[in-house]
Amino acid sequence: MKKKKKIGSAGRMGARYGWKLRGQVRDVERRARAKHECSECGKAALERVGTGIWKCSRCGSVFAGGAFVPKTAESVRGE
């Protein structure tokens, strides 16, 4: 029997939507669920609480950022 390729979080979609779109969903969700660096304390303890809401589990700071990453390309350009 042939082994199945692991797809990650996009595996819930099954064989629908095409491999390219499933791969894009997997990459976005992987970035959103990853630990990010906190701008207050500098540790990689930032977690996504909700859409655009980020909280540091170490220092407790909460702020609004991008939907999937804490700092978007637009906000970095404005600094």
Buried (B, 14 or more C-beta within 10 A) or exposed (E): EEEEEEBEBBEEBEEEEEEEEBEEBBBBBEEBEEEBEBBEEEEEBBBBEEEBBBBBEBEEBEBEBBEBBBBBEEEEEEE
